[in-house]
Structures are given as C-alpha cells and as structure tokens.
C-alpha cells in the first residue's frame, strides 16, 4: 500500500486569517514549533502561507513593525497545496518542482487538513528520496524567493 500525504502530514496545523497580525503569527510558530502558518479564509480554504522567513525578510528587515502588519501583507501566494490522498511520490515531486520545504494539505472540500514538511518526508520516505529532495531544495535556480 502506497504512503499518502495524510499518512505523513501534521494534521490540523495552526492557521491564521489574512487579518492576523504578524506578531500573533510568530507566536503561533513558537507555540506549535513550526516555520509556516497557512492563511485561510472564512471557509478554511488555504489562500496563502506565512513563513518565518517571510516575516523576517519582508517585514523586520525592512524596519516595519510586525505588530501592525498582517499575514496578508507578507504571505506567499498563490499557494501550492496537495490533496490528502496524494502519494508520497507526488508530495516529493511537488516540493522539488516548486522548491518548497513545506506543503499544505487539503481535504475533499479543499479545507486545510494538514501540512507536510521536508522533515516529515525524511521520516516517512526512503533515504534515497529524502536525499534527492534535500539536494533539489538546496539547488540554486538563480531566482529569489522573495
């Protein structure tokens, strides 16, 4: 039986609304020991993500106050998601293709069901797949993610 996204994801991740201030988003990251928070609309549909890097590079490094800026002001979008029945191979391929280290997972209704990190893949995947993922994510494609 193939390993699916739902088998390796962290279920019911912390999430925020577009209007959540970034200091609150950062506190969620600390509380839940994570580096990415999905941004969801009122129907729990993922509309973006805020990473610790987004907050640092787009707000703090610019001298902006994270207490007054919202998730919407620095979130990455459009967001790449996968359904919870995607195979582990699809998860890895998507992460490699988009050079992303974390991937929100959605249920049949498109609601935020979980999140998969490269560490989750490392724990679940074959060593060769994990090594290939790490190499691909670390490869410089000559573009800037911000």
N, C-alpha and C positions, 0 to 999 in steps of 0.2 A: 504494500500500500504506500502510495506517494505521500510525502510530507507536505502539508498545506500551510498557507500563511497563518490560518487560525491556530495551527499547532505550535507555532514558534513565536507568535506575537505576544506583546504585553497587552492583555485585554483591558478595556475601559480606561484608556490613558487619561491623565489630566488634560483638560482642554480649556479654552477661553473664548470669549466673544470678541468681535472686532473692536469693541469699545473698552476692553480691559486694559488698564494702564500697564506699562511695561515693568514697573516695579513689582506689580502683582504677578505678572508673568514670570519674572525672575524668581520670586518667592515660590511659585508653583514648581519651577525647575529644581530648586533646592529641596523642597518638601518631598518631591517624587523622584529625586535623584535621576534627572533626565536632562537632556540638552535640547529638546524640541517639544513645543506645545502646539498641537493642532488648533487652528482657529476655526470655529464652527458658527454657522448661522442659527437662527431660532429653530430650524428643523433638524439640527445636529448634523448638517451636511458640511464636510470639510471644504473651506473656501481658501485656506492658506495655512502656513505654518510659521511659527516664530522660533528661531534657534538662538542659542546663547550667542553665537557669532553675529546674527542679525542685530541683536541688541547692542553688542559692543561696537561693531563696525559702523552701523547706520545711525546710532543714537549717541552712545557715550563718547566715541572717538570724535564726533562732530561737536562735542560740547553741549549737547542737548540734554534736557532733564528727563530721565525715564519716568518720573512721577507724573508728568503731564502729557507724554506721548502714549499713544495707544498701540495695541497689537496691529491694527490696520495700517498704521503709519510705517511699519517696518517689516511686515510679514512678506514672506516669499509666496508668490502666486503667479500663474496658476499652479496649483499643487498637483503632484503626481501621487495617485493612490492606486491600490490594487484591491480586488475583491478578496474576501476572507477564504474563498475556495481556490485561490491561485496556488500553483505549485511552488515549492521552494526554488525550483529552477527559474520560474517566472519572476520570483522575487529578486533573485540574484541578477538575472538578466536586466530587469528594470533598474535596479540600483546601479549596475555597471553602465548601462546606456545613458542614464541621466546624471551619473557621478554624484549620487546622493547616498548619505550614510544612514538615513532614517526614512521610513516609508509608512505613511498612514494606511491603515487597512479599513475597508468599508464593508458593511453587511449588504444583504439583498436590497435594502431600501436606500442604500447609499449613505447611511449614517456611520459616524465614526465608531468603529468596533475595537480598534487596537492600533498598535504601532510596532513596527519591526525595526530594530537597529542592526548595524553590522555585527554587534556582539551577539545578538540573538541568532544570526546566521552562523556565526562561528560555533556556537554551542550546538546547533542543530545540523549543520552541513558537514559534508565530507571535508577533510583537511585540504584537499586539492582545490575544491570550490571556494573555500574560505580564503586561501592564499591568492587565488586568481581575483577574487572580489577586492581584496585589500590592494593588490597591485593596480587594478583598474581604477579604484577610487583615488589612489595616490598619484596616478599618472597626470602630468601637466598637459592639458589640451590647449594651452595658450589662451585660455579665456579666464575671465574673472567672474567669480560667483556673486559679486555684489554690484 
